[in-house]
Amino acid sequence: MYAFAADQPRTIINLEESIGKQVGRRKPPTNPLRVASDMNKLVNGLLSAAGHKLHQRGVFRFHTHEEADARKMKMISKKES
């Protein structure tokens, strides 16, 4: 037998109990593309209202780390203004 401390509770697991409880029910949307489109419009509206500008996407190649750091600082300062 194992010795348990008196101040620590013991976990009792009933192996015969079936685990099949369902809490709540979520129905998938009837038109998921419409939901995604509405969410996209909401996010774009919030970003434009806040004056937020997204960074340019793509792969940028630099010859030195200093060039990369200069561009990063330029992009950061561009977002803040």
LUMMARLUM-981907 format. One record per residue (C-alpha): x, y, z. Coordinates in nm, 2 decimals. Layout:
N
+--------+--------+--------+
!   east !  north !     up !
+--------+--------+--------+
!      X !      Y !      Z !
...
+--------+--------+--------+
This chain:
81
+--------+--------+--------+
!   east !  north !     up !
+--------+--------+--------+
!   0.00 !   0.00 !   0.00 !
!   0.10 !   0.36 !  -0.05 !
!   0.12 !   0.60 !   0.24 !
!  -0.07 !   0.92 !   0.19 !
!  -0.03 !   1.23 !   0.40 !
!  -0.34 !   1.31 !   0.61 !
!  -0.36 !   1.68 !   0.50 !
!  -0.36 !   1.60 !   0.12 !
!  -0.69 !   1.50 !  -0.04 !
!  -0.69 !   1.17 !  -0.24 !
!  -0.83 !   1.16 !  -0.59 !
!  -1.08 !   0.89 !  -0.65 !
!  -1.14 !   0.78 !  -1.01 !
!  -1.43 !   0.55 !  -1.09 !
!  -1.31 !   0.35 !  -1.39 !
!  -1.66 !   0.21 !  -1.45 !
!  -1.82 !   0.55 !  -1.51 !
!  -1.86 !   0.64 !  -1.87 !
!  -1.71 !   0.98 !  -1.98 !
!  -1.95 !   1.12 !  -2.23 !
!  -2.07 !   1.45 !  -2.10 !
!  -2.14 !   1.72 !  -2.34 !
!  -2.16 !   2.08 !  -2.22 !
!  -2.33 !   2.32 !  -2.45 !
!  -2.39 !   2.28 !  -2.82 !
!  -2.24 !   2.49 !  -3.09 !
!  -2.41 !   2.48 !  -3.43 !
!  -2.18 !   2.56 !  -3.72 !
!  -2.28 !   2.86 !  -3.93 !
!  -2.50 !   2.80 !  -4.23 !
!  -2.28 !   3.02 !  -4.45 !
!  -1.92 !   3.02 !  -4.32 !
!  -1.79 !   3.24 !  -4.60 !
!  -2.03 !   3.52 !  -4.51 !
!  -1.92 !   3.50 !  -4.15 !
!  -1.55 !   3.52 !  -4.26 !
!  -1.64 !   3.81 !  -4.49 !
!  -1.82 !   4.00 !  -4.21 !
!  -1.52 !   3.95 !  -3.98 !
!  -1.28 !   4.07 !  -4.24 !
!  -1.49 !   4.39 !  -4.29 !
!  -1.50 !   4.45 !  -3.92 !
!  -1.12 !   4.41 !  -3.87 !
!  -1.04 !   4.63 !  -4.17 !
!  -1.28 !   4.89 !  -4.04 !
!  -1.13 !   4.89 !  -3.70 !
!  -0.77 !   4.91 !  -3.84 !
!  -0.86 !   5.20 !  -4.07 !
!  -1.04 !   5.39 !  -3.79 !
!  -0.74 !   5.36 !  -3.57 !
!  -0.51 !   5.48 !  -3.84 !
!  -0.31 !   5.16 !  -3.84 !
!  -0.09 !   5.08 !  -4.14 !
!   0.01 !   4.73 !  -4.20 !
!   0.37 !   4.65 !  -4.29 !
!   0.47 !   4.56 !  -4.65 !
!   0.46 !   4.19 !  -4.71 !
!   0.73 !   4.00 !  -4.89 !
!   1.09 !   3.89 !  -4.87 !
!   1.34 !   4.16 !  -4.83 !
!   1.71 !   4.09 !  -4.88 !
!   1.98 !   4.31 !  -4.73 !
!   2.36 !   4.31 !  -4.77 !
!   2.43 !   4.40 !  -4.41 !
!   2.25 !   4.39 !  -4.07 !
!   2.27 !   4.77 !  -4.06 !
!   2.06 !   4.81 !  -4.37 !
!   1.80 !   4.57 !  -4.23 !
!   1.80 !   4.77 !  -3.90 !
!   1.76 !   5.10 !  -4.08 !
!   1.46 !   4.97 !  -4.28 !
!   1.31 !   4.82 !  -3.96 !
!   1.34 !   5.16 !  -3.78 !
!   1.20 !   5.34 !  -4.09 !
!   0.89 !   5.11 !  -4.09 !
!   0.84 !   5.14 !  -3.72 !
!   0.85 !   5.52 !  -3.73 !
!   0.62 !   5.52 !  -4.03 !
!   0.36 !   5.33 !  -3.84 !
!   0.37 !   5.58 !  -3.55 !
!   0.32 !   5.89 !  -3.76 !
+--------+--------+--------+
